Amino acid sequence: MTNILLTGARGQLGTRVETLATSAGLPVTAVGSGELDITDRHAVDEFVSPGSVLINCAAYTAVDAAETDQEAAKAVNEIGPRNLAQACARVGSRLIHVSTDYVFPGDASTPYDVDAATGPATVYGRTKLAGETAVRESGADVAVVRTAWVYSGVGSDFVATMRRLEAEREFVNVVDDQIGSPTYSLDLAGGIVELALRDFTGSSTFHVTNGGQASWYELARAVFEEIGADPARVRPCSSADFVRPAPRPAYSVLSERAWVTAGMTPLRPWREALHAALA
């Protein structure tokens, strides 16, 4: 039976990976940042056990804060994954490392394949890309899973924020010039657990998102519709109206070609997943 080691277990993705893996009857050892500092190589070496599959959901994801907090972003997104991968290589464990659409420049017009040229425009994206490189160079059996626009519908993610703003404001302005694939964390977690049960070797990269694409504006309207509110209360605007320290990719759609070719189960369309998340 596959033994799962899980880092970043207290985040929105990690909690769902733990739930699904446990429900599948897999033995899971799950830790958050308060239990394991992945930037501490010696602590990581003690945590990683032979023959396991380590799923790394730990990440510094504060995209805007990373622009000025560069050392912290580098520590969690690059140094930590390197420590995990090197530990896996030493004891013969495999690693699933979660990455992001931000490794791409965001200027494409068709979905990014796994071998498309990278070119991150933010500190967050650059540190995540450096983390990918580090795990691939470790010598461990590694699967990098890139995803995008992850939400759970609770807490402070985009979908949860739209639910809150619907109750607070008459109208909500949302950008319509950024395109991506909204991804339900539970569906993404299911894909990751399925991958953990496969006998992957060497180094591979997959793009895992819910199917289809939408703008943030279209996603916000869909949220309003799902909760019985008038979608006309969502108004389109441009990214220029919401200037942020870190630029957002204009286009973040990821191709599932490599995932499907490997025989993995495609994630359902994003609108079906949103309905399930809000049901």
N, C-alpha and C positions, 0 to 999 in steps of 0.2 A: 504494500500500500504506500502511495506517495505521501511523504511527510512534507508539509508546507511550513515554511518559515516566512513570516509576513512582517515587513517594516512599513512604517507609516500607517499603522493599523487604526489610528484614531481619526483619520480624515474621512471625507465623504466616500472616497473610493475604497480605502482600506477596510472600513467597517463593513462594507457590502461584500468584499472579497472574503472576509472572515466568515460572515454569515453563510454565504453560499458554499464555501469549502467545508465548513462544519456540517451543514445540512447534507452534503454529499457523503458524509461519513469519513472525511479525511482528517487525520490528526493535524492540528494547526497550532503553531506557537506564534502568537501575534504580539508585537510590541509597537508602542508609539515612541515619540522623541523623548518622553520623560523616562522611558525604560531602557532605551538604547540610543546612544549618541553615535550615529553612523559615521561621524567624522573622527571618531576614536578608533584607530585601527586595531588596537589590542582588544577593546570591547567587542568589536565586530568579529575578530578571530574566535573569541570565546563563544559567541552566539551561533555562528554557522557550523552546522553539524554535517558529517559526511552523508552523501546520498540523498540529500533533500532537494526540494525546489524552493528557491528563495524568490519571493515576489516583492519587489521594491516599489512601494507606493509613496515612499517618503519624498518630499520635494519642497523647495522654497518656491511658492506660487504667487507671491505678492508682486505682480508684474511691475507696477509703478514704483513700489518701494525698492525693488532691486536696482533701479537706476542709480540710487545713491548708497544702497546697502550692498555693494558689490561683493565684498568679502564673505558676507553671510550667504549670499546666493551661490557663490562659487563653492563654499564649504559643503552645502547640502546637495547641490545639483551636480557637482563634479567630483569633489574629493570623497564624499560619502559613497556614491556609487562605485568609484574606483576601489575603495576598501572592501565593499561587499563582493565585487566581482573577483578581486584577487583572493579573497578568502574562499570563495566558491571554487576557484581554480586549484587552490592548494588541497582541498579535501574532496574534490570530485562531485560537488553539487552543481546544479544548474540554476541560472538566474533569469527571471523575467523582469525587465526594467521598463517602467512606464515613462514615456516621453511625450512630446507635444508637437502640435502643428507650428508652434513659434520657431522651430528650427528652419522654417522656410521663409523666404522674403515676403510672401503674401501678395505677389504681383502676377500670379498665373490667372488663366481663364478656364482651365480644365483641371480636373482633380489631380493632385500630386501623387505620383507613384513613389514607392519606397526608395527608388534609386534616383529620384529627381534631385537636381542641384539644390543644396541647402544655401542659406544666406540670411541668418537671423538679423533682425534690425533692432533688437533689444538686449539688454544685459540678461534678462531671464532666458531668452532664446539662445543666446551664446553660451550661457552656463549649462543649459540642458543639452545642447549639441556637444559640448565638451564632455558631459557625462556619458553620452552615447559613445563617443570615441574611446573614453577610458574603459568602459565595460567591454567593448569589442576587442581592445588590445590586451585584455587581461589573460587571455588563454582559456577562460571558462567557456562552457556551453551557454550561450546568451541569446535570448530573444528580446529585442527592443520592440515595445508596443507603443506606437505613437497614437495619440487620440486628440480630440478637440472639443471645446464647448461643453464640458462636462457639467451636469447639474443633477441635483437630487430632488429639488422642489421644496426643500426645507433649509433653514439657516439663512445664509446670505448670498447664495448663488443667484444667477440671473432670473431663473424661473421663480424662485422664492421672493426675490425682490419685486418682480412684476405683480405677484399676488398681494404683496404688502402695499405697493403703490396704488393698486386698483381700489383698495379700501380707503386710501388717504387723499387721493387727488381726483379731480374731475377729468383731467387729461394728462397723458404721459407722453413725452417726446422720446423717441427711440431711433437710433441711427439705422438708415436703410442702405448704406453703402459698404457694409462689411458682411461678407457671405461665408457661411461655414456649415458644418453638420452638427446640429444639437445632439448631444449624446447623453442618454440616461445612465447614471452611474451603475444602476443595478444590471443593465444589459451589458455594459462594459465589463463589470465584474464577472458576469457569466462567461464572457469570452475568455477572460484571463484564466479562470478556473479550468475551462475546457483545454486551453493551451497547456496548463500545468500538468494535465493528465496525458499529454502527448509526449512522445519520446523525441523531443527536439535535440539536435546536436549542432555543434559548430556555432556560427553566428548568423542570425537571421533578423529581419526587420519586418514588422507588420503594421498596417494602418487599420485601426479598429474604431469605427464610429457607427452610429445609427445611419441608416440609408437616407439618401437624398440630401438636399441642401436648402438653406433658408437664410434670410438676413435677420439681424437682431429684431428689426421691425416686424417681420413676418412671424418670428417666434413669439414676440410679445403679443401680437394679435391672436395667435393661436392659444396662448395662455388665457387671455381674456375670454375667448370663446369657450374653452374647456371649463372655466369656472362660472359660466353663465353671465358674463359681463359683456357689454357692447364693445366689440373690437374697434369701432369707429372712435372710441376714446383714446386709442393709441395713434399718435401722429408721427409721421416720418420727419427725420431731420438728417443732417450730414455729420460726418465725423468732425468737421471743422467747428461744429457747435459744441463739441465736447473735447476740448484739447486736454490731453493727459501727458504726464512725463514720459511714458513709454508709448510709442505709436502702435496701434492695433493693425494686424494684417487685414488688408482689404479682401483677401480671398484665402480661405483656410480649408477648403474641401479636400479630403484625403481619399485616394483611391483604395478600395478594398481588394484590388486584384490579387495581391500576394496572399492575402488572408484566404480568399476563396480557392485560389490555386493550390494552397496547402491542404485543402479539404476541411477547413474550419467552417463553422456555422456562421453565415452572415447575420449581422444584427438587423432587427426589423426596421422599417422606415421610421424616421424621427417623429412623425406625427402620431403614429400608433404608440410609440414609446412615451410620448408626452401625455397621451390620454391615460395610459396605465399609471404613470407617475402621479397624476392629479386625481385619479379615480378615488 
